[in-house]
Amino acid sequence: MEQISPAIPLDKSVNEAAALAKQRRLMDSLCSLDSLLIAFSGGADSAYLTWAAHSTIGARSLSVTALSASFSRHDREQAESFIRSTGVRHEFIETREFENPLYVANNADRCYHCKDELFDQMDELARARNFRAIAYGIHADDTHDFRPGHRAAREHHVLAPLLDAQLEKAEIRFLSRAAGLSTWDRPASACLSSRVPYGIPVTPERLAQIDRAEAVLRGLGFRQFRVRAHGELARIELAPEEIPRGLEPAIASRISSGLKEVGFTFVTIDLEGYRQGSLNSLLKQT
C-alpha cells in the first residue's frame, strides 16, 4: 500500500516537555469548569480543545458546529468524522449571518459579525441547557494576525483556554498527534467567505461556487490550497511544494477545465503560493 505523507509535517523543534506542561495547565483549567460549550469548526485547534474538554469533564462539555452557507461540505465531513472517531458530545446548530447586511457587505470586520452571530446562538443554547461557560479555539499564534472575530469573543465573555495556556499551533499539532487525533495534521481551514476579497458581497451562490471549485482541487490530490474568487477570475493558492505539480500541463489543464465548469471564466495559479489571510494584504494598501 502506498504510504501517504501527512498534510503537515510534525515540527521537530517543539519542546515536548514544555508542550506537555502547557497541556497540564490546560487540563487543570478545564477541570475547574462546571460545564462548557465549545465552538467546534472541525479544524486542528478546536478539535484538540474539544478532545481536552471531553477528556477532563466528559458529559459536562458539548461541542457545537455552526452550519451556514460559509461552512464547506468538506469541513462538515471532517467534523463528522472526528465526532465519530472520538465519541465527543456534539450538536450542529444553524447560524443566520447572511441575514445581516453588515456581514454580506464583506467589509474588513466581516469576521466580527460572523462570530457575533455564532456566540449569540451559543449564548442562547447555554441559557437553555444551563451551560456555565463558552470557549473557542484561539491560540497564541492567532494573536499575530488580523482577526476581528476575537473582539466578538471578548464582548460575549467567551473563554480562550488554549491561549490562556499559551499553546502554539505547532504544540497543538504535537499534542494532538500524541493523543491519536486524526486532526493533528489537518491543513489550516477557514470559512468560505474568507476566499472573497473585502468589499465584494458574500452570497450563498458565490460561496457554493468556491466550494465546488475547491472540491475539484481536492479531487486532484492537492492538500493545502485556497480558491480566491475575484469576480470571474479564480486565483488559486497552492502550498509552495505543490505548485510545481499544479503547473504541469496535464494537471493545469484539468484544473482550468474543472473550475470553468463550476462557473469561473479565468483561472490562474498564484506564484506566491498559499498563505493564510492573503486578502488581508489589501487592507494595508488603504
C-alpha positions in Angstrom: 0.0 0.0 0.0 1.3 3.5 -0.9 2.5 5.5 2.1 0.6 8.8 2.3 2.6 11.6 3.8 0.9 13.8 6.4 -0.5 17.1 5.1 1.5 19.0 7.7 4.9 17.6 8.8 5.4 17.4 12.5 7.6 20.4 13.8 10.7 18.7 15.2 11.6 21.9 17.1 8.7 21.6 19.5 9.9 21.4 23.1 7.9 18.3 24.2 8.3 18.9 27.9 7.1 22.5 27.6 4.2 21.4 25.4 3.1 18.7 27.9 3.4 21.2 30.8 1.1 23.6 28.9 -1.3 20.7 28.3 -1.4 20.0 32.1 -2.2 23.7 32.6 -5.0 23.5 30.1 -6.5 20.3 31.6 -6.4 21.9 35.1 -8.2 25.0 33.8 -10.9 22.8 32.2 -11.3 20.7 35.3 -12.3 23.8 37.2 -15.3 24.5 35.0 -18.7 23.4 35.9 -19.8 22.9 32.3 -18.6 24.1 28.9 -19.9 24.8 25.3 -17.1 24.7 22.7 -17.2 26.3 19.3 -16.0 23.4 17.1 -15.2 24.0 13.4 -13.5 20.7 12.7 -10.0 22.2 12.5 -7.0 21.1 14.5 -7.3 23.7 17.2 -11.0 23.4 18.1 -10.7 19.6 17.7 -7.9 19.5 20.3 -9.9 21.8 22.6 -12.9 19.6 22.2 -10.9 16.4 22.9 -9.3 18.1 26.0 -12.7 19.1 27.4 -14.2 15.7 26.7 -11.2 14.1 28.5 -11.5 16.2 31.6 -15.2 17.0 32.2 -16.8 14.4 29.9 -20.6 14.9 29.6 -20.4 18.3 31.1 -18.9 19.5 27.8 -20.6 19.9 24.4 -19.1 20.9 21.1 -21.2 22.9 18.7 -20.7 23.4 15.0 -22.4 26.2 13.1 -24.0 25.4 9.8 -24.4 28.1 7.1 -23.5 28.7 3.5 -20.0 29.7 4.6 -19.2 26.2 6.0 -18.0 23.9 3.3 -19.2 20.4 2.6 -15.7 19.1 3.2 -15.4 20.8 6.6 -18.7 19.3 7.6 -17.5 15.8 6.6 -14.2 16.3 8.5 -16.2 17.4 11.6 -18.5 14.4 11.4 -15.5 12.0 11.0 -13.8 13.5 14.1 -17.0 13.2 16.1 -17.5 9.5 15.1 -13.9 8.6 15.9 -13.7 10.3 19.4 -17.3 9.9 20.7 -17.4 13.5 21.9 -20.7 15.1 22.6 -21.7 17.3 19.7 -24.5 19.1 18.0 -24.9 21.1 14.8 -26.7 24.4 15.0 -27.7 26.9 12.3 -26.5 30.5 12.2 -28.1 33.3 10.2 -25.2 35.7 9.5 -26.4 36.1 5.9 -29.5 37.9 7.2 -27.1 40.6 8.5 -26.3 43.2 5.7 -23.1 44.1 7.6 -21.9 40.6 7.1 -22.9 40.3 3.5 -21.2 43.6 2.7 -17.9 41.8 3.4 -16.0 44.7 4.8 -12.9 44.2 6.9 -15.0 43.5 10.0 -17.0 40.6 8.4 -15.5 38.1 10.7 -16.7 40.1 13.7 -20.3 39.8 12.5 -19.9 36.1 11.9 -18.6 35.4 15.3 -21.1 37.7 16.9 -23.9 35.6 15.4 -22.2 32.4 16.4 -21.8 33.5 20.0 -25.4 34.9 20.1 -26.6 31.4 19.2 -24.3 29.7 21.7 -25.3 32.1 24.4 -29.0 31.1 23.8 -28.1 27.4 23.8 -26.1 27.9 27.0 -29.0 29.5 28.8 -31.5 26.9 27.6 -29.2 24.0 28.6 -27.7 25.6 31.7 -24.1 25.6 30.5 -22.0 27.9 32.6 -19.3 28.9 30.0 -18.4 29.0 26.3 -15.0 28.6 24.8 -13.3 28.7 21.4 -10.0 27.6 19.9 -7.9 30.8 19.6 -4.2 30.0 20.5 -1.0 32.0 20.9 -0.1 32.3 17.2 -3.5 33.7 16.3 -2.8 36.9 18.1 -0.3 37.8 15.4 -2.9 38.2 12.6 -5.8 40.5 11.9 -8.8 38.6 13.4 -11.8 40.9 14.2 -13.8 37.9 15.4 -11.8 37.9 18.6 -13.5 41.2 19.5 -16.8 39.4 19.4 -15.5 36.7 21.7 -14.4 39.3 24.2 -17.8 41.0 24.1 -19.5 37.7 24.7 -17.1 36.7 27.5 -16.0 33.6 25.6 -13.1 31.7 27.2 -9.9 31.1 25.4 -8.3 28.1 27.2 -5.6 27.3 24.5 -4.5 31.0 24.6 -4.6 31.1 28.4 -2.3 28.0 28.4 0.0 29.8 25.9 -0.3 26.9 23.5 1.1 27.5 20.0 0.0 25.9 16.7 3.0 23.5 16.5 2.4 22.4 20.1 -1.3 21.7 19.4 -0.4 19.6 16.4 2.2 17.7 18.5 -0.2 17.1 21.4 -3.0 16.1 19.0 -0.8 13.5 17.4 0.3 12.2 20.8 -3.4 11.9 21.7 -4.1 10.0 18.5 -6.3 12.7 17.0 -6.7 12.4 13.2 -6.8 16.2 13.0 -3.2 16.7 14.1 -2.0 17.3 10.5 -5.2 18.8 9.1 -4.4 21.7 6.8 -5.4 25.2 8.0 -9.0 25.8 7.2 -11.3 28.9 7.2 -14.8 29.7 6.2 -15.6 30.1 2.5 -16.3 33.8 2.9 -12.5 34.3 3.5 -12.0 33.5 -0.2 -13.8 36.6 -1.3 -11.9 40.0 -1.4 -13.2 42.6 1.0 -15.9 44.8 -0.5 -17.3 42.1 -2.8 -20.6 40.9 -1.2 -20.6 37.4 0.0 -23.6 35.4 -1.1 -24.6 31.7 -0.7 -24.3 31.3 -4.5 -20.8 32.7 -4.7 -19.7 30.6 -1.8 -21.2 27.4 -3.3 -19.2 28.1 -6.4 -16.0 28.4 -4.4 -16.9 25.2 -2.5 -17.3 23.3 -5.8 -14.0 24.8 -7.2 -12.1 23.6 -4.1 -13.6 20.2 -4.4 -12.0 20.0 -7.9 -8.5 20.7 -6.4 -9.1 18.2 -3.6 -10.2 15.6 -6.1 -6.9 16.1 -7.9 -5.0 15.3 -4.7 -3.9 18.8 -3.6 -3.8 19.1 0.2 -3.3 22.8 1.2 -4.9 25.4 -1.0 -7.4 28.2 -1.4 -9.5 29.4 -4.3 -9.8 33.1 -4.1 -12.7 34.4 -6.1 -12.1 37.8 -7.8 -15.3 38.1 -9.8 -14.9 35.9 -13.0 -11.3 35.1 -12.0 -10.3 32.2 -9.8 -6.9 32.8 -8.2 -5.6 29.6 -6.8 -3.1 29.5 -3.9 -1.3 26.2 -3.6 1.2 25.2 -0.9 4.7 26.0 -2.3 5.7 22.4 -2.5 2.5 21.7 -4.6 3.0 24.5 -7.1 5.2 22.5 -9.5 2.6 19.8 -9.8 -0.1 22.4 -10.3 1.9 23.9 -13.2 2.3 20.6 -15.0 0.5 21.0 -18.3 -1.8 18.0 -17.9 -2.8 18.9 -14.3 -3.1 22.6 -15.1 -5.5 21.7 -17.9 -7.7 19.7 -15.6 -7.7 22.5 -13.0 -8.7 25.0 -15.6 -11.4 22.9 -17.1 -12.8 21.9 -13.7 -13.0 25.5 -12.4 -14.6 26.7 -15.6 -17.2 24.0 -15.3 -18.2 25.5 -11.9 -18.6 29.0 -13.4 -15.3 30.8 -13.5 -14.2 32.4 -16.7 -10.5 32.8 -16.0 -8.2 30.6 -13.8 -4.8 31.4 -12.6 -2.3 29.9 -10.1 -0.7 32.5 -7.7 3.1 32.1 -7.9 3.5 33.2 -4.3 1.6 30.2 -3.2 -0.8 29.6 -0.2 -0.6 32.0 2.7 -3.1 32.4 5.5 -5.0 35.7 5.3 -3.5 36.8 2.0 -6.5 39.0 1.3 -5.6 41.0 4.4 -2.7 42.5 2.5 -5.3 44.6 0.7 -6.1 46.3 4.0 -2.6 47.5 4.3 -2.8 49.4 1.0 -5.7 51.5 2.2 
